[in-house]
């Protein structure tokens, strides 16, 4: 088990190095020079040269690359071109809101998708199965921003007129935190619940058709034990895999949901940085998302070893 984790950690280090190298290349092939972004359109040639010297851009590329990796090893992502604040500070201020949004939605879509998927698989071709199928089609056809706008319209205007309040503007970590976050969670999780329902249903149907499941039934085990003890545990393997990937990647892709609900998270920071050409912030968020994806996949790999002991042996 320890060797398994160490091997995965080594893979994670290699992936981080590759992504950081690609990010460095992106920084140097950007169509707008860095010094022009900082100095603005009216900056003189002398000013632009001074900016290049201050940033070390007049050094050879290999030297700049070494300095770039050295800063990363010390968790230094540089300073914003727009306000001069450290990128780590900007991300750190916004990250808690995004983490709350992603993990809250993740719990909803994972639990909801697994429960409805198992219900649909164990009652194949029944009314419940057909109802779940319709829900999946609607969920997969509804983008998160559409669901966000519908929920915001219903609960912040129409129902609030009747005295029903579910969404209130303001900082997220206050007294009305749950009422502020419930609608963003639902908007972000709705499509994912549908996707995980379909994934769980397919995996469960495949597992329930296996020989060992039929043998368990033939031995007289209860239906509940066959489904949840033998079937669900094996069916969760692809579901957990996808959950780890989605949870890590979603941290950097909540732009629309945060924009609609006015949440000051990493998604909003990315949106503003792209609009202003703030390259260090964009690079910092890219590396942060990569880190979370790697950590999520590492946890999934470790979880695999408990769901399926054959993974440890391989």
C-alpha positions as CSV (number, residue, x, y, z in Angstrom):
1,X,0.0,0.0,0.0
2,X,2.8,2.4,0.9
3,X,4.6,1.7,-2.4
4,X,1.3,2.2,-4.3
5,X,0.9,5.7,-2.7
6,X,4.6,6.6,-3.3
7,X,4.3,5.6,-7.0
8,X,1.2,7.8,-7.4
9,X,3.0,10.7,-5.7
10,X,5.9,10.4,-8.1
11,X,3.4,10.5,-11.0
12,X,1.8,13.6,-9.5
13,X,5.2,15.4,-9.3
14,X,5.9,14.6,-12.9
15,X,2.5,15.9,-14.0
16,X,2.9,19.1,-12.0
17,X,6.3,19.7,-13.7
18,X,4.9,19.1,-17.1
19,X,2.0,21.5,-16.5
20,X,4.3,24.2,-15.1
21,X,6.5,23.9,-18.1
22,X,3.6,24.3,-20.5
23,X,2.5,27.3,-18.4
24,X,5.9,28.9,-18.7
25,X,5.9,28.4,-22.5
26,X,2.4,30.0,-22.6
27,X,3.8,33.0,-20.8
28,X,6.5,33.5,-23.4
29,X,4.3,33.0,-26.5
30,X,1.5,35.3,-25.3
31,X,0.5,37.6,-28.2
32,X,0.6,40.7,-25.9
33,X,4.0,41.3,-24.3
34,X,4.0,41.3,-20.5
35,X,5.6,44.7,-20.3
36,X,2.9,46.1,-22.5
37,X,0.2,44.7,-20.2
38,X,1.8,46.3,-17.1
39,X,2.8,49.6,-18.7
40,X,-0.3,50.2,-20.7
41,X,-0.7,51.4,-24.3
42,X,0.9,54.8,-23.6
43,X,4.1,53.5,-22.0
44,X,7.3,54.7,-23.5
45,X,10.1,52.5,-24.8
46,X,12.3,53.3,-21.8
47,X,9.4,52.4,-19.4
48,X,8.9,49.1,-21.2
49,X,12.6,48.3,-21.0
50,X,12.6,49.1,-17.3
51,X,9.6,46.8,-16.7
52,X,11.5,44.0,-18.6
53,X,14.5,44.4,-16.4
54,X,12.5,44.4,-13.2
55,X,10.7,41.2,-14.2
56,X,13.9,39.6,-15.3
57,X,12.6,39.2,-18.9
58,X,15.9,40.4,-20.3
59,X,17.6,37.2,-19.0
60,X,18.1,34.1,-21.2
61,X,15.0,31.9,-21.4
62,X,16.7,29.0,-19.6
63,X,17.6,31.3,-16.7
64,X,14.0,32.6,-16.5
65,X,12.8,29.0,-16.5
66,X,15.1,28.1,-13.6
67,X,13.9,31.2,-11.7
68,X,10.3,30.3,-12.5
69,X,10.7,26.7,-11.1
70,X,12.5,28.1,-8.1
71,X,9.6,30.4,-7.2
72,X,7.1,27.6,-7.6
73,X,9.1,25.4,-5.2
74,X,8.7,28.3,-2.6
75,X,4.9,28.6,-3.5
76,X,5.6,32.0,-5.0
77,X,3.3,32.6,-8.1
78,X,4.4,36.1,-8.6
79,X,2.4,39.4,-8.4
80,X,-0.6,40.5,-10.3
81,X,0.1,42.9,-13.2
82,X,-3.0,44.9,-12.4
83,X,-2.8,45.7,-8.6
84,X,0.6,44.3,-7.7
85,X,-0.8,41.9,-5.0
86,X,0.7,38.5,-4.7
87,X,-1.2,35.9,-6.7
88,X,-1.2,33.5,-3.8
89,X,-3.0,36.2,-1.7
90,X,-5.6,36.8,-4.4
91,X,-6.3,33.1,-4.9
92,X,-6.3,32.5,-1.1
93,X,-8.9,35.2,-0.6
94,X,-11.3,33.7,-3.2
95,X,-10.6,29.9,-2.8
96,X,-12.8,29.3,0.3
97,X,-15.9,30.4,-1.5
98,X,-15.2,28.2,-4.5
99,X,-14.3,25.2,-2.3
100,X,-17.6,25.6,-0.4
101,X,-19.5,25.8,-3.8
102,X,-17.8,22.8,-5.4
103,X,-17.8,20.5,-2.4
104,X,-21.3,21.3,-1.4
105,X,-22.5,20.7,-5.0
106,X,-20.3,17.6,-5.1
107,X,-22.0,16.0,-2.1
108,X,-25.4,16.7,-3.7
109,X,-24.6,15.3,-7.2
110,X,-22.7,12.2,-5.9
111,X,-25.3,11.2,-3.3
112,X,-28.2,12.1,-5.6
113,X,-26.7,10.4,-8.6
114,X,-25.9,7.2,-6.8
115,X,-29.2,6.9,-5.1
116,X,-31.3,7.6,-8.2
117,X,-29.0,5.4,-10.3
118,X,-29.3,2.4,-8.0
119,X,-33.1,3.0,-7.8
120,X,-33.3,3.0,-11.6
121,X,-31.1,-0.1,-12.1
122,X,-32.9,-2.2,-9.5
123,X,-36.2,-1.4,-11.0
124,X,-35.3,-1.6,-14.7
125,X,-38.2,-0.9,-17.1
126,X,-40.5,0.1,-14.3
127,X,-42.3,3.4,-13.9
128,X,-39.5,4.6,-11.5
129,X,-36.9,3.7,-14.1
130,X,-38.7,5.6,-16.8
131,X,-39.2,8.6,-14.6
132,X,-35.5,8.7,-13.8
133,X,-34.7,8.4,-17.5
134,X,-36.8,11.5,-18.2
135,X,-35.0,13.3,-15.4
136,X,-31.6,12.4,-16.8
137,X,-32.6,13.7,-20.3
138,X,-33.8,17.0,-18.8
139,X,-30.7,17.3,-16.6
140,X,-28.2,16.6,-19.4
141,X,-30.0,19.1,-21.6
142,X,-30.0,21.9,-19.1
143,X,-26.7,23.9,-18.9
144,X,-25.7,25.1,-15.4
145,X,-26.1,28.8,-16.3
146,X,-29.7,28.2,-17.5
147,X,-30.6,26.4,-14.2
148,X,-28.9,29.2,-12.3
149,X,-30.9,31.9,-14.0
150,X,-34.2,29.9,-13.5
151,X,-33.5,29.4,-9.8
152,X,-32.5,33.0,-9.3
153,X,-35.6,34.2,-11.1
154,X,-37.9,31.9,-9.1
155,X,-36.5,32.3,-5.6
156,X,-35.1,35.8,-5.6
157,X,-38.1,37.5,-7.3
158,X,-41.3,35.4,-7.6
159,X,-41.3,33.4,-4.4
160,X,-39.7,36.2,-2.4
161,X,-42.8,38.2,-3.1
162,X,-44.8,35.5,-1.3
163,X,-42.5,35.6,1.7
164,X,-40.3,32.6,0.7
165,X,-36.5,33.4,0.8
166,X,-33.7,31.1,-0.3
167,X,-31.1,33.5,-1.7
168,X,-29.7,36.6,-0.1
169,X,-26.8,38.7,-1.4
170,X,-23.8,39.3,0.8
171,X,-20.5,37.7,2.0
172,X,-20.9,33.9,2.0
173,X,-19.6,33.1,5.5
174,X,-22.2,34.9,7.5
175,X,-25.4,34.0,9.4
176,X,-27.4,33.3,6.2
177,X,-24.6,31.1,4.6
178,X,-26.8,28.1,3.9
179,X,-29.6,30.2,2.4
180,X,-27.1,31.9,0.2
181,X,-25.3,28.8,-1.0
182,X,-28.2,26.3,-1.5
183,X,-29.3,27.7,-5.0
184,X,-25.7,27.8,-6.4
185,X,-25.2,24.2,-5.1
186,X,-28.4,23.1,-6.9
187,X,-27.6,25.0,-10.1
188,X,-24.1,23.5,-10.3
189,X,-25.2,20.0,-9.3
190,X,-28.3,19.5,-11.4
191,X,-26.6,18.5,-14.6
192,X,-24.0,16.4,-12.7
193,X,-26.7,14.5,-10.8
194,X,-28.2,13.5,-14.2
195,X,-24.8,12.4,-15.5
196,X,-24.0,10.4,-12.3
197,X,-27.4,8.8,-12.4
198,X,-26.8,7.5,-15.9
199,X,-23.3,6.3,-15.0
200,X,-24.4,4.5,-11.8
201,X,-27.3,2.9,-13.5
202,X,-25.1,1.5,-16.3
203,X,-22.5,0.3,-13.9
204,X,-25.1,-1.4,-11.6
205,X,-26.8,-3.2,-14.5
206,X,-23.5,-4.6,-15.6
207,X,-22.6,-5.7,-12.1
208,X,-26.0,-7.2,-11.4
209,X,-25.6,-9.4,-14.5
210,X,-22.3,-10.9,-13.3
211,X,-22.0,-14.6,-12.4
212,X,-21.0,-13.9,-8.7
213,X,-24.1,-11.8,-8.2
214,X,-26.3,-14.6,-9.6
215,X,-24.4,-17.1,-7.3
216,X,-25.1,-14.8,-4.3
217,X,-28.8,-14.8,-5.2
218,X,-28.8,-18.6,-5.7
219,X,-27.4,-19.0,-2.2
220,X,-30.4,-17.3,-0.8
221,X,-28.9,-14.0,0.2
222,X,-31.4,-11.2,0.7
223,X,-32.0,-8.8,-2.2
224,X,-30.8,-5.9,-0.1
225,X,-27.5,-7.6,0.7
226,X,-26.9,-8.6,-2.9
227,X,-27.5,-5.1,-4.2
228,X,-25.7,-3.1,-1.6
229,X,-23.0,-5.4,-0.3
230,X,-22.0,-7.1,-3.6
231,X,-23.4,-5.0,-6.4
232,X,-23.0,-1.4,-5.3
233,X,-19.4,-1.7,-4.1
234,X,-18.2,-3.0,-7.4
235,X,-20.4,-0.5,-9.4
236,X,-18.9,2.5,-7.5
237,X,-15.5,2.1,-9.0
238,X,-16.1,4.0,-12.3
239,X,-18.4,6.5,-10.4
240,X,-15.7,7.3,-7.8
241,X,-13.2,7.7,-10.7
242,X,-15.3,10.3,-12.4
243,X,-16.1,12.0,-9.2
244,X,-12.5,12.6,-8.4
245,X,-11.8,14.1,-11.9
246,X,-14.9,16.3,-11.9
247,X,-14.4,17.6,-8.4
248,X,-10.9,18.7,-9.0
249,X,-11.5,20.2,-12.4
250,X,-14.7,22.0,-11.3
251,X,-12.7,24.2,-8.9
252,X,-11.5,26.3,-11.9
253,X,-14.7,26.1,-14.0
254,X,-17.3,27.7,-11.8
255,X,-17.2,31.1,-13.6
256,X,-20.8,31.2,-14.8
257,X,-22.3,30.0,-11.5
258,X,-20.3,32.5,-9.5
259,X,-21.1,35.3,-12.0
260,X,-24.8,34.7,-11.9
261,X,-25.1,34.5,-8.1
262,X,-22.5,37.2,-7.4
263,X,-20.1,34.9,-5.5
264,X,-16.5,36.2,-5.2
265,X,-14.7,33.0,-5.9
266,X,-11.9,31.7,-8.1
267,X,-14.2,31.6,-11.1
268,X,-14.8,35.4,-10.9
269,X,-11.1,36.0,-10.4
270,X,-10.3,34.0,-13.6
271,X,-13.0,35.9,-15.5
272,X,-11.6,39.3,-14.4
273,X,-8.0,38.3,-15.0
274,X,-8.7,37.1,-18.6
275,X,-10.6,40.3,-19.3
276,X,-7.6,42.4,-18.0
277,X,-4.8,40.2,-19.4
278,X,-3.5,39.5,-15.9
279,X,-1.3,36.5,-16.9
280,X,0.3,35.7,-13.5
281,X,-3.2,35.2,-12.0
282,X,-4.3,33.0,-14.9
283,X,-1.2,30.9,-14.6
284,X,-1.6,30.7,-10.8
285,X,-5.2,29.5,-11.1
286,X,-4.2,26.9,-13.8
287,X,-1.5,25.5,-11.5
288,X,-3.9,25.5,-8.6
289,X,-6.6,23.6,-10.6
290,X,-3.9,21.1,-11.7
291,X,-2.9,20.5,-8.1
292,X,-6.5,19.9,-7.0
293,X,-7.1,17.5,-9.9
294,X,-3.9,15.5,-9.0
295,X,-4.9,15.4,-5.3
296,X,-8.4,14.3,-6.2
297,X,-7.1,11.5,-8.4
298,X,-4.6,10.5,-5.8
299,X,-7.4,10.1,-3.2
300,X,-9.5,8.2,-5.8
301,X,-6.6,5.8,-6.4
302,X,-6.3,5.2,-2.7
303,X,-10.1,4.8,-2.4
304,X,-9.8,2.2,-5.2
305,X,-7.6,0.1,-3.1
306,X,-10.4,-0.2,-0.5
307,X,-13.2,-0.7,-3.0
308,X,-11.2,-3.3,-5.1
309,X,-8.2,-5.0,-3.4
310,X,-6.9,-6.1,-6.8
311,X,-5.7,-2.5,-7.4
312,X,-3.2,-2.9,-4.5
313,X,-1.9,-6.1,-6.0
314,X,-1.4,-4.5,-9.4
